[in-house]
Amino acid sequence: MAFNGANLKKLDKKVFLSTATMHGEEMKYIQEAYDTNWMTTVGKNIDEVEKIVCDKLGCKYAVGLSAGTAALHMAVKLAGIELYGQNAVGHGSLEGRQVFCSDMTFDATVNPIVYEGGTPVFIDTEYDTWNMDPEALRKAFEIYPDVKLVMLVHLYGTPAKIDEIKAVCEQYGALLIEDAAESCGASYKGVQTGTFGTHSVISFNGNKIITGSSGGMLLTDSLEAANKVRKWSTQARENAPWYQHEEIGYNYRMSNVIAGVVRGQLPYLEEHIAQKKAIYMRYKEGLKGLPVKMNPYDEANSEPNFWLSCIIVDKEAMCKQVRSDNEVLYKQEAGKSCPTEILEAISSVNAEGRPIWKPMHMQPIYRLNGFVTKYGNGRAMTNAYIEGEAQDIGADIFARGLCLPSDNKMTAKEQELVIAAIRACFE
Ligand SMILES: *Cc1c(COP(=O)(O)O)cnc(C)c1O
C-alpha cells in the first residue's frame, strides 16, 4: 500500500505554516500613534521598540528599519566600508569583493551582498543544525584567502555552531554578519542570537515569531555604526538647514505605526517560543516510529525559538522523487515517501507545509557563484558519496526535508490530524 488520503479527517479551518499571533495591545499602540499624529517614521513606538529589543537581546544599539532585508543591506554596507573604505559614490562598498554566505537560506540573506556589488560564495550546510558548516567555511578560506566577510544565518530559529564559526572568522580576520531574521529569541550558551555578529539583523515580517506586519532591525554594539544607519536610512541628510547630501541615502526607516504592532508583540516573545516548542515536541512524539527525523539542534548548548518545525525523511525510506526548475514528479511506493507526497498529504487535510529553502548554489540566478563544501570546491564535485554521505549536504536536505505547519494557534487536536496525514504517507 501507499498513501491514500480517502479516510483522513480534514481540518475545518486551514492551518498555515506560520502567521501573526496578535494579542490586543498592538491596537493600543497603533491607536496611540494615530491619536498623537505620529503617523510617520519618527515617534515613541519606534523609540520604545528599539529600547525593548536592546534590553531583551542584550545588544547596545538597535535601529528600526522597514524590513529585515533593508537591515541586511545596511549591515553589509557597514561591513564593506569598515573593511574596504568608502568609495566616492558611497555605494557598492563590496564592488569586486567576494563574501562567504550560508547556502541553505532565503534569498533575502544573499541579495543585499549583491546590492553592494559583492559576489556571494556559498558555504555548504552541516547535518547537526542545518546551518553553515564550519569545516566548509575553513575550506573556503583556504580556497579564497582574500575574503574578509561572512554572512551567517540561523535557519528556522536554530542557532548555528557559533563558537566554531567565530573561531574560523577570527583565525582569518573576517567580520561576521548574523542574519537572525528567523531566530529572534533563540540563544546559544545562554546568549541571544543577533548579538554575535559585528552587526546583526532581525526581521518582523508577517510570518516571523514576532511581527509588525513588516519591519526589521539592525543590531550592533557600535554607536558609530548605529548612527550611520540612522542617517543612511533617512536619505542621508547632512546636518544643515536645507537638504544637504554628501552620501547616497535610502528610505529604510521603520514606520511608527508598524513599530506600534511590534511594541505590542514583544512582551509575548517567550510565550510564542513556548508555543512553537510545544508544537515541535508534539511532532517529535507523534512521528515516533516513522523513518523521519525532526530538524536537529545542539541540545547541550543552544535553545532554538522553534520558529518552524521540519522533518527529514531517512535515505532508505525515500520513494523516487525528481525535481526540475519548476516541476516535481514522484513515484508512490509502499512503506516509503518523499517531501512532495507528504506536502500533498498535508495540503489534502487543509494545512500548509513548505519545501526546505532551496539552496542558493542551486538557484539559476547564482549558478555562476562559488560553492564550497567540506570536501572542497562543490562546483567541481561528482555526485559520488564519500563514506556513505552526500557531498552536497544542502542539496540532500532540500531533497529529503520539508517544513511542517507550525502556526502558534494550531491546537493539539489539529496537529494530530496533520500527524495522521504524515503517518498515512508511510503505509
Ligand atoms: C524573513 C527573512 C529575511 C528577510 O526579512 P524581511 O523582513 O522579510 O525583509 C532575511 N533572512 C531570512 C533568513 C529570513 O527568513
The ligand as an ORCA input file, in Angstrom:
! r2SCAN-3c Opt
* xyz 0 1
  C      12.490     36.725      6.502
  C      13.917     36.611      6.278
  C      14.691     37.695      5.867
  C      14.131     38.999      5.393
  O      13.334     39.661      6.263
  P      12.206     40.692      5.695
  O      11.807     41.400      6.946
  O      11.137     39.843      5.112
  O      12.850     41.575      4.709
  C      16.055     37.533      5.757
  N      16.635     36.365      6.006
  C      15.930     35.277      6.375
  C      16.650     34.012      6.653
  C      14.548     35.358      6.512
  O      13.857     34.270      6.824
*
